Structure formats: C-alpha cells, structure tokens
Amino acid sequence: MSESGGALTGTDIELLNKEFNSDPAHRRSQNAVTQVSVDDVALDRAVLTGIEPSMSHLLDDWKVTNQKQSGRCWAFAGLNLLRVGAMKTLNVKDFEFSQNYTMFWDKLERANYFLEAIIDTADRDADDRTVAYLLDSVLGDGGQWNMFVALINKHGLVPKSAMPETESSSNSNKMNASLRTVLRQGAATLRAARGANVEALRSQKRDILTVVHRVLSIHLGTPPERFVWQWTDKDREFHRDGVLTPLEFAAKYVTIPINDYVCLVDDPRASSPKSRTFTVDFLGNVVGGAPVVYLNVEMAQIKEAARQTITGGEPVWFGCDVGKMMRRDLGVWDARLFDFAGVYGISDFGLSKADRLVLHESQMTHAMLFTGVDVLDGQSRRWRVENSWGEENGIDGFYTMNDSWFDEYVFEIACRRDLLPESLQQALSAEPIVLPAWDPMGALAL
C-alpha cells in the first residue's frame, strides 16, 4: 500500500483489483459464492463422508425437545439430562419437565440478582465498565449449570403438563424487551437514590420486582404451587401420586445428585492456569445460591470424564461454540468441515483456541447433551449430541461431533465430582480466581 496517511487511494484499489484478477482461482470462487452459500462451496466432502453417525456406546432412545425462538439451551440441556432418570422411574417412553416453569423462576431470580448488582455498584459511574456491562447484558435467556442447579434447589420442578409452553416462552424477544425496560428504569431509580441505606434501596427494589413478576405472569402464566400428578406408563398401567409441590416432585424424580456435579472447563489462555478454580464477577441468578465456579483442566481430562460418564450409562451436559464448523441440516461438526482457506486463497484461516478467546472470535454460545460416544482402543473418536432445536435437522434432531471439533470448540462439561483424580478434587476447594463480568467464560449466560 502507498504512503497516504492510512487512507485507501486509487492506486491502492487498482493494485487490489489486479491481485484479485491475477489468479483464476479467485474468479472461480467468486462465480461459485455469488450463486450459492459459501458453506456449500467450502464444504469438504471427504471430511463429510467420513463422519459416521454410529456409536459404540449409545444412550438415547427418546425424542428431542425444542427451545424454539429462545435462548434456554442451558436449561433444556439440564432438563433433558434429568428426564432420563425420570423416564425410567415413571416407566414411560417420553417425558419432559416444564421448561416454562424453570424460565419463570430464572427470570424473576435473575431480575433480583441484577437489581442487587445495581445496588452493589451504585457508587460507580454509569460508564464504569462493569456497570455498563450489567446494563447492556441485563436478563438474557442464557445460563450456566450452577444456575440451573440453584433454581431446582430453591423452586423444584414440575411436569410440562403442569406449566406448558406459551407464545412468549417459545419466542422470548418481546417479553425480554419489556423486562429489560422495566429493569433499566428500576436501575435508574436505584442509582438516583444511591445515597440511601441498603434497606431503603431494597424497599424500592421490591416495588420493581412486583412489576417484573406481573410481566412474567402475563407472558408465561403463574407457576403452580401444587398440582395433581398422575400418568399412564408404557405398559398401560395407571399411576397417581396425588398432590405434590414442585420441591416434592423434584425430590422424587430427580434421580442424580446434581449438587455433587462440578463444571470442568478448557480455558487455554495463558492468563488462566490449569487446575485452578474460577468464577465470573456478577454471574448468577439466585442471590444466596451457590456461585458459578469452574475448574480449569486439560482437555484430555474433560474427554475422559465425559467418556466415563457415557459408558457408565449417563448423558453429559456441555457448553460449546455451536456455530463454528457446523452443518446444521446434516447435523455434523468437524474442525475441518469447511475449507474456507481454499475458497479465499489464503494459507491459513484459523486461530488457536486460546487466541480465539482472547480476540473475541470464540466463546460458549450453546449448551447441549452428549448421549453417545464412539470409542476405539480406549480413545474417543466421535460423539452423539442431543440438541434442543427440534427434529428437523440431523438425525431426528440428534447430531454427530467428530473428536477434532470437541478439541477446538467444546469448552465445558458438568460431571460428578468423584470422577476426578484426588488432586483435582482438592483443587475444587481453592478460592476461585474472579474473572471480570465480561469475560468469555461467562458468555453462555447471555
């Protein structure tokens, strides 16, 4: 480029055009990509045909769920994990916990969590980076495993029949927009009164939460305090449990020890040491609930814990950067699925996993469930995934992930504590390093 104080000149543009036209491969790519999706052009057929969906260990024999136009993947994945044991206990072929019930309480609890954060930061300027982040990211649909557990511990669960989906639970944008307006107005009220004592601020907070509860009830319905639970099993035998509270229902039909589960992450950044616990500032939903804590470990440990869990008969909740190197209609992931470098005529089209985090190229965007693994000579080769996007894509909504994609784009799993070696179990007791509120390790909760 010429010396022009940084501005593009006519000479610069002429040189760019000459470079493009000098290689016939550029024109061929142009002819193709201007007619069809770049994914169709870049799709590496050799990689695609090598993705075999069969698994040596397969758990699922049920239908997938559908979060529709909402960001509730973390809760869907969690409830999909819990329904496996519930279906066995109930002796039914298919069953769903109410995702709408979980959404209602998450929204109300998270509104309270947000307003407490506003009170906590009331002495800071509005353009303080943490305050600005809190105001910008208020009340998203996302969440984390620990947040899911906190909701169940406090509010329990109900079957889907006791609180079915509504238009707003399945398409949350309009409801969320109204709630954000209410909460930002509430934040303005609390910040304007920041000289008051905490109890006075919390009195104002209760008025704001009254409005939040009203909006949620209008959009999602009112959560049941008690309900009659009865069902017919797959052998056509009728059962009645009578009247249950949500906490009683959860105690009876959550068959795994969710409070004994820990989150393992692969954070390869130089600033994030392995075998250390981390948390993210102002990440959570239930005030007073257990904090969101990760243990940073090597990817080999995450894979081993996932493999042992699946071969032991239990699915695995996990978080990943879902959109990278994915063919949604076919339901496949592979780290080399698309040859974008070949389409664009460049030698390299990728960053390391650590650099992608640092440079904002990658973060956790979706949670799902591993329901199978293909193991050869003790090593995993590919993984079966239960998504929550309905039955239209993949194999009736189930997807296949090659091991190469796991390495690059899976960041987190929830697993039983006792699967970890003693050294890592001891590491869990250390005081976690606090990452800033905007760190990508908290992105799944947006």
N, C-alpha and C positions, 0 to 999 in steps of 0.2 A: 504494500500500500504506500502511497505517496505521502510526503510530509505536508499535512494540511490542517494542523491543529486538531486532528482526530476526526474531522468531518469526511464523509464519503464524497469523492469528487467524480466528475465524469470519467476521468481516466481510470479511477478505481473500478467503476462499474463496467467499463469496457473490458478491463482485464478479467473481471469475474465472469462476464459473458463468454469471453474467449476460452477461459479454463473449462467452463461447462460444456461448450460446444466442441472442445478438442477431443473428447472421449465418447465414442458411440454408445458405450455402456450407460452414460448419463442420459442420453436421449431414449434409450430403450426403457430405462427405469421411469422416465417421465411419461412415455407413451402408456406404460402399464398403470402407473399410480394415478394418472389423471382419469382413468376409466374405472378402476376398481380400488377397494380398500388396500392400503399399504400392507396390512396384515395378510391379505390374500397373496400379495406378491412376495412378501418376505417369508412366508410360512415354509419351513424346511421339511419337505415331505419325508426325507429319510428319518428325521427325528420323530415326526408324527407317526409314521407307520411302525416305529419301534416302541411306541407306548402301548403296552399290553395291559388291558384292564383287569385281568385275572390276578388273584392274590392267594398266597399260601395260607394266610390267616384272614378270614372274613367274618365280621360280626353281624352286619346289618341284614335284616330280613323285614324291614318296615318301610313305610313311605316317608319321603322328605317333607319338611314343613316349608312355609313361605312367609318371609317377613315383609314381602311386598315393598311398597314405597316408604320404607322406614329404615332407620339405622340401628335396629335392635339385634344385630348379628350376635353380639356377645351374650345376650340373654337367651336368644333362640338356641345358640350352641350349648349353653349351660342347661337349659330345659331339655334339649334333645339328649344330653348326657343322662340327666336324671330320669327321663321317661323310660330308658332301657330297663332299669330295675323295677320301675312302677309297672311296666307291661308284664314282667314276669310275675310280680306279686298279684296282679289283677287277673293274670291268665287271659290276656287279650292280645289280639294281633296288632292293634294300633291304639294309640292313646297320646293325648297332648295335655300338658299343663297349660293354664291360661297365660299366654304371653301378654295379653292386655292387662291382667292383674299386676304382673310384675312391672309393666311400663308405668301404670298409675303411681305405684309407690316409689318407683325410681324417680319419676318427675317431681313428686312432692318432696321427697327427701333431698333430692338434688337442689331444688329451689331453696330449701332451708340451708343446705350446705353453702350454696352461693351467697346467700344473704349474710351468713356468718362470716364468710371470707371478706365480704364488703365491710362489715363491721370491724373485722380484724385489721383491714388495710385502710381504714377511714382517714388516718393521719397522713397518708401518702397523696401525692398529686395524682390527678386523673391520667396524666401522661406517663406516670411511672409504669415501667414495662409490665410488671406483674398485674397491676390494676387494669391496664389496657388489655392484657390478655384475658383476664377474668371477664371483662365486659364484652370482649369480642367473641368469646367462646361459650357464652352462657347457655346452659341447658340443651346440649346436643343429645342425640339419641344413643350415642355410643357408651361403652363402659368396659370394665375390667372384671376379671374373675373374682377378685376380692370384693368388689362392689356387688356382684351377683350374690355371693355368699352372705354379705351383710343384709341384703334385702330379705333373703329367706329366713335368716336368724331372727329378724325383727317382725316380719309380716307374714311369713309362711307362704303357702302356695294353695291354689285351687285348681280343679279341673277346668278345661276350656269351656265346658258347658255352663259352669257357674259364672263366668265372666267372658263371654265370647268377644271376638274382634269387633271393632267399629270402623266406620269410614276413616276416622282420624288415627286410630292405632295402625291401620294399614297404609295410611297416607298422611304422614305426620307434619308436613311442612306448614300448613295453615295454623294448626294448633300451636306448633313451636313458635311461629312468628308472633302470635298473640301473647304467649307466655314470656317470650323474650322482652316484648314491650312492657308488660307488667313488671317484670323483674328489673329492667333497666330504670323504669320510673321509680321502683322501690329503692334501687341503689342510689338514685339522685336524692330521694328523701332521707335515706340513712346518712349519706355523705354530707348533706346540708346540716344535719343535726349532730355532727361528729363530736361536738364539744360536750354532748350529754353523756351521762354514765351508761354503762353497758345495759343495765336493766331497762332504762328508758328506751334505748335503741331496740332492744328485743321486744318491747311492747309494741313499737311501731312495726317491727318485723312480723309479729303475729297478725296484724291487720293486712299486711301484704300477702301473707300465706293464706289468709281467708279467701282472697281473690284468686290466688293460684289454685286452691282446692276447688273453687267454684268452676273455674275454666276447665280444669281436668275432669270434673264430674260431668259437665255438659258435653265434653268431647268423647270421653271414654266410658262414661257410666259410673255408677257407685260401686266400689268393691264390696262384696258380701262379707258380713261379719260371721255368718253361719250359713250353712247350706246342707241340703239333704244329698247324700252320696249313695247312689245305687247303680248297678250295671249288670249286664249280661256278658259272661265270658265266652271265649271261643268254643267252648263245649256246650254252649247254650244254657249254662246254669246261671240262674239269677242270684245276685248278692245285694244286700243292703247294709251299709254301715251306719245308717241313721244320720243324725245331725252332727256335723263337725265344724270346728273353727278352722281357718286357714293354717294356724300353727299345728293343730292336731292332725290335719291332713298331711302336712309336710313331715311331721314326725313319723307318720305311719308309712308314707310312700316314697320318701327319700331314703334309698337303701344303701347309699355310700356315705362315708364320713367326710362330708365336704369341708369341715373345719380342719381336717388333717391334710388338706391339699395345699401345695405351695406352687408358686409361679417361678418357673425357670426361664431365663431369657438368654439369648445370644446377642450381646451388645459388644461388637468387636472394636469399638472406638478406643484409641489409646488412652483417653481420659476415664475409661470405665474398666477398672481392674476386675479380673475374674475371681471367683469365689468370694465375692462381696455382695452384700445386700444393698438395694437401692430403693428409694421411694421418689415420688414426684410431688413437688410442692403444690398444695391445694388440689390434689387429685383424690376424689372420693365422692360418695353420695350420702352416706348416713353419718351424721355427726355423732361421735362417740363409738362408731363401729370400728372394726379392725382396719388399720391402714392398708393401703395398696403397697405391697412390698414384693420386690423381685430379687431373685438370686441369680447373679450373672455367672454362667458356666460355659464351658466349651460346648460346641455344637454336638460333638460325639456323645456327651452326657445327655443332652436333650433327646437325641435319637434313641439312645439306649433306654431311657426311661419310657419313651413313647412305645418302643418295640415291646418292652417287657409288659407294659400295661395292656396292649392289644392282645398279645399272645396269652396273657392271663385272663382274657375274656371281657375287657372293659374298654370302651372308646376313650378318646383323648381330646379334651378341649384345647384349641390352639389359636394363636393370632399370627397374622401374616400380612404381607403387602400384596393383596389379592390380584390386582390388575396387571402385574408385570408378567410378561411371557405366558399369557393365558389365552386359550381359545375357548371362549365361553360356550359356543354352540356345541362343540365336541366334548367339552368338559375335561380339558387336559392342561397340565402345566409342565414345562421343561425349561431349564435355564437357557437352552439354545433353540427354543422353538421357532423363533423368528430371526432370520439373517438380515437385520437392518443394516449392518455394516456393508454387506454385499450390495444391497439396494442403493445405498448412498455413496458407495465407492470410497469408503474410509477404512483404515487399517484396524481401528478399534472403535467399538461402540459400547463401552461399558466402564463402570467404576467398580472398585471393590465394595463389599458390603459396608465396611466402615466409612468409606468416602461417601457412599450414597446417603448414609445417615447424616454425616457432617454437612453435606452440601444440599440437604433437603430434597434429594432425589428419591428417597425411600423412607417409609415409616409403616407402622402397623395400621392397616386400614380395614381389616375384616377378621372376624372370628368364625371358626367352623369346628367340625368334629372329625377326627380320624376314626374310621370304623374298620380299617383293614390295613395290612402290611404284607408285602411280598418279601420273604426272607430266603436268601440262598447262602449256604455255608456260614450261617450266623450273622450275615450282614443284610441290612435292609436295601431294597432296590427301588421300590415304589410304594405309594401309599394310596389307600382308598379314602375319599373325603365325602362326608355328608354335608352338603351345603344347605342353606335355607332360602334358596331363590326359586323354589317350586320345581316341578317335574319337567319343565320344557327343555332344559339343556342337559348335556352329559348323558349318562345312562339313568333315565328317570330321576334326574336331579343329583346323582352321585358322580363324583369326578375322580380322575386319576392324576396323581402327582408323582413325577419322577424324582429320585433322590437328589439329583442335581438342583432342582428347584427348591427343595427343602433346605439345602445348604444356604442358598442365596436369599431367600425371601420369607422363610419362616423365622419368627423372632421369639416366640413364646409358647410354652405349654403349661398346663396345670396338671400336676401329678401328685401321687401320695408321697408324703414325706419319707416313709420308710423304704422307698425305692432308692434313695440317695445313699452314697457311702457315708460313713460316720463323720468324715472331715467336712463334708458339705452340710450335713445336718447340724453340726456345731456352728458352721458359718452362718446359719439362719438366725442365730441368737445375737449376732452383732448388731450394733446400732446402724441403721441404714444410712448410706450417703444420700443427701437430699439433692435431687436434680431440680432445676428451675421449672416453673409451671409449663413453659412452652417446649420442654424437651420432647423429642420424638418418641421416647419410650412411653409417653402418656397419650400418644395420638389416637389409640383405639377408643378412648373415652370421648372423642369429639362427636 
